[in-house]
């Protein structure tokens, strides 16, 4: 990541011990942690934004953490998708930004690098998912989830979308479906927390991605890979 022209306060984290030593060196310093992955195009764009912020604000510490390579660090911050950003002062959380939201990240760094910690984090910096329909009852949510699961013969509930996946498992399964020549629709569960939590219960499956065929859960990446290798998958999707 770093090059001879990179700002000296922009550092690629090599392991958890390295990460902790950098954070603990100055507990009054504002740190920007960039969780990224090399396969995600939005990460490449945001890496440039992070580099520019590091140059513009030499007082901050900018840490690039490759999320899947440094899984322990990512898990400690509950990072579920890339790109994601955490802004700290010492070990105190100042802001979280999910997704390639350059304006929100720039605003967060400009605000926190310039002065004391505000009493609250602006909503634009939390980047929360859009709210579910107002006053949605459990029955209405159940009906909405079933409608989503039957919107096409094959539906992939994933993090991000096939063009811009936001986790490695979602990237791999969408690529696998394309390689198998299977038409499918997708739904970004990061944009709807009610559907995300509801599907875990409805399908009795705690993780994503979830692949649905003919309205029924097939499974996640590992199961789909096994079915492809055995030939069972083509039978199910009728390919």
C-alpha positions in Angstrom: 0.0 0.0 0.0 2.6 2.5 1.1 5.0 4.0 -1.3 7.9 6.5 -1.2 5.4 9.3 -1.9 2.9 8.2 0.8 2.4 10.3 3.9 4.5 9.1 6.9 1.4 8.9 9.0 -0.2 6.4 6.5 0.7 2.9 7.6 -0.2 -0.6 6.4 -0.9 -2.8 9.4 0.9 -6.1 9.4 -0.6 -7.9 12.4 -2.6 -7.4 15.6 0.5 -6.6 17.7 1.6 -4.0 15.2 -1.9 -2.5 15.2 -2.0 -2.2 19.0 1.4 -0.7 19.3 0.5 2.0 16.7 -2.7 2.9 18.5 -1.2 2.9 21.9 1.8 5.1 21.0 -0.3 8.3 21.5 -3.7 8.1 23.1 -4.5 11.7 22.3 -4.1 11.2 18.6 -7.0 10.8 16.2 -6.7 7.5 14.2 -8.5 6.6 11.0 -8.7 2.9 10.4 -9.4 1.8 6.8 -10.8 -1.7 6.5 -10.4 -2.7 2.9 -9.9 -5.7 0.5 -7.9 -5.8 -2.8 -10.8 -7.3 -4.8 -13.3 -4.5 -4.0 -13.3 -1.6 -6.5 -14.8 0.8 -4.0 -11.9 0.1 -1.7 -9.4 1.1 -4.3 -11.2 4.5 -4.7 -11.4 5.0 -0.9 -7.8 4.1 -0.4 -6.9 7.1 -2.4 -9.3 9.2 -0.3 -7.6 7.9 2.9 -4.1 8.7 1.5 -5.2 12.3 0.7 -6.7 12.7 4.1 -3.5 11.5 5.7 -1.5 14.1 3.7 -4.0 16.9 4.5 -4.1 16.1 8.2 -0.5 15.1 9.2 -1.6 15.0 12.9 -3.8 11.9 12.4 -2.7 8.3 12.2 -4.1 6.5 9.1 -4.0 2.7 9.3 -4.8 0.5 6.3 -6.1 -2.9 7.5 -6.7 -5.6 4.9 -9.9 -7.0 6.5 -9.7 -10.6 5.4 -5.9 -10.9 6.1 -6.3 -9.3 9.5 -9.5 -11.0 10.5 -8.9 -10.7 14.2 -8.7 -6.9 14.0 -11.7 -6.7 11.7 -13.8 -8.9 14.1 -12.8 -6.8 17.1 -14.4 -3.8 15.4 -17.4 -5.9 14.2 -16.5 -5.2 10.6 -18.8 -7.2 8.3 -18.2 -5.6 5.0 -15.7 -3.5 3.1 -14.9 -0.7 2.8 -15.6 0.3 6.4 -13.9 3.0 8.5 -13.5 3.6 12.2 -12.3 6.9 13.6 -10.8 6.8 17.1 -9.1 9.1 19.6 -6.8 6.7 21.5 -9.2 3.8 22.1 -12.4 6.0 22.1 -14.8 5.6 19.2 -15.5 8.9 17.4 -17.3 7.7 14.2 -18.0 4.7 12.0 -18.6 5.0 8.3 -19.8 2.1 6.2 -19.3 2.0 2.5 -17.6 4.2 0.0 -18.9 7.5 1.5 -16.0 9.9 0.9 -17.9 13.0 2.0 -18.9 11.5 5.3 -15.3 10.2 5.9 -13.8 13.6 5.0 -16.3 15.4 7.3 -15.5 13.0 10.2 -11.8 13.5 9.9 -12.1 17.3 9.4 -14.3 17.6 12.5 -12.4 15.3 14.8 -8.8 16.2 13.7 -9.6 19.9 14.2 -10.9 19.9 17.7 -12.3 18.1 20.8 -14.7 15.2 20.7 -18.3 16.4 20.0 -21.0 15.2 22.3 -22.7 13.3 19.5 -21.8 11.8 16.2 -23.7 13.3 13.3 -26.0 10.9 11.6 -24.3 11.4 8.3 -21.2 9.8 9.8 -22.9 6.7 11.1 -24.2 5.9 7.6 -27.1 3.8 8.9 -29.2 1.6 6.6 -32.4 3.1 5.3 -35.3 2.5 7.7 -37.8 -0.2 7.1 -41.4 0.7 6.2 -43.0 2.6 9.1 -45.0 0.6 11.6 -44.3 -2.7 9.8 -45.8 -5.6 11.8 -44.1 -9.0 12.1 -46.7 -10.4 9.7 -46.0 -7.7 7.1 -42.2 -8.3 7.4 -42.8 -12.0 6.9 -44.8 -11.3 3.8 -42.2 -8.9 2.5 -39.4 -11.5 3.0 -41.3 -14.2 1.2 -42.0 -11.8 -1.6 -38.2 -11.0 -1.8 -37.4 -14.8 -1.7 -39.7 -15.5 -4.7 -38.9 -12.4 -6.8 -37.1 -14.8 -9.2 -36.2 -18.5 -9.4 -32.8 -17.8 -7.9 -32.3 -15.1 -5.3 -29.1 -14.2 -3.6 -29.2 -12.4 -0.3 -25.7 -10.9 0.0 -23.6 -8.1 1.4 -23.5 -5.5 -1.4 -24.4 -6.4 -4.9 -22.8 -8.6 -7.6 -21.1 -5.6 -9.2 -19.8 -4.3 -5.8 -19.8 -7.1 -3.2 -18.9 -6.0 0.3 -17.6 -9.3 1.7 -15.4 -12.1 0.3 -18.1 -14.8 0.6 -20.6 -12.7 -1.3 -18.1 -12.0 -4.0 -17.2 -15.7 -4.4 -20.8 -17.0 -4.5 -22.0 -14.3 -7.0 -18.9 -15.2 -9.2 -19.8 -18.9 -8.9 -23.4 -18.3 -10.0 -22.2 -16.4 -13.0 -19.6 -19.1 -13.9 -22.5 -21.6 -13.8 -24.5 -19.5 -16.1 -27.3 -19.1 -13.6 -29.6 -16.0 -13.9 -30.3 -14.6 -10.4 -31.5 -11.5 -8.6 -29.9 -10.2 -5.5 -30.8 -8.3 -2.4 -28.3 -6.2 -0.3 -29.0 -7.2 3.3 -26.8 -4.4 4.6 -29.5 -1.9 3.4 -32.3 -3.5 5.4 -31.7 -4.6 9.0 -35.2 -6.0 9.5 -34.8 -8.3 6.5 -31.3 -9.2 7.6 -32.3 -10.3 11.1 -35.7 -11.7 9.9 -34.1 -14.0 7.3 -31.8 -15.5 10.0 -34.9 -16.6 11.9 -37.1 -17.5 8.9 -34.4 -19.7 7.3 -32.8 -20.8 10.5 -29.4 -19.8 9.0 -27.3 -17.3 10.9 -25.0 -16.0 8.2 -24.9 -14.4 4.8 -24.8 -14.9 1.8 -28.0 -17.0 1.6 -29.0 -18.6 -1.7 -32.7 -19.1 -2.3 -34.0 -21.3 -5.2 -37.7 -21.6 -5.8 -38.4 -19.8 -2.6 -36.4 -22.2 -0.4 -33.0 -21.8 1.2 -30.2 -23.8 -0.4 -27.5 -22.6 1.8 -24.3 -20.5 1.9 -21.1 -20.5 -0.1 -19.7 -23.8 1.2 -22.9 -25.7 0.5 -23.3 -24.2 -2.9 -19.7 -25.0 -3.8 -20.2 -28.7 -2.7 -23.4 -28.9 -4.8 -21.7 -27.5 -7.9 -18.8 -30.0 -7.5 -21.3 -32.9 -7.1 -23.5 -31.8 -10.0 -26.5 -31.5 -7.7 -26.6 -27.7 -8.2 -27.5 -27.9 -11.9 -30.3 -30.3 -11.1 -31.8 -27.8 -8.5 -31.6 -24.7 -10.7 -32.5 -26.6 -13.9 -29.4 -25.3 -15.7 
